[in-house]
Amino acid sequence: MMRYKWKPFVQYGQKRKRSKGEILYSQGEIGKGFYYLAEGKISFRLLSEDGKERIIDYLLEGFLFGEQGVSSDAYYITAVADTDVSLYYFSNESFIKISRAHPYANEIFISSIISKMRMLTETYAFLSKPYEQQMAHFLILLCEKYGSQTVPITQIDLAQYIGTSRITVYKIIQKWTKSKLIFQGNRMIEVIDPLGMKAVSEQA
């Protein structure tokens, strides 16, 4: 579980606040550092070769993001503030200081990168799948990330994630609710049957 593991090192970073809708960095932009989200919610968006943009992940407080910037590589996705956010920015120099003072921080950082690459690889694999499978896969990932069967997500969020209409998402939600796979509350979804949801994501 990676959430909050970087919190002990926030004193090395520069605290920043950004407003809802602001772009924190863009796909293809050369990075010079990385971030830790202290408060708020961020969406990650991917621009495909055909020019279509879609949300591929959401991030809540307690996680690192933009890690590829530490080696001055290009960011492979765009990060947008979905709410007003409070975050810490870490330059390459500050990362070196953290690594020297706290060697175990490198393990946390590398684990965070691996989890992001896994997420991106799995997302690419599901882009051509039916909408219901994509939604099921996304909910499973969110449950794993936050260590809970209840995740903060709306039908609008899901529609943006799989690149379809809210009506399509509504129909799938209703189907899952009747099948007792999920319970939908106010801006949240509880996965009642994780094994059943996994079966949906893996169906042929």
Disulfide bonds with the S-S distance in Angstrom:
none
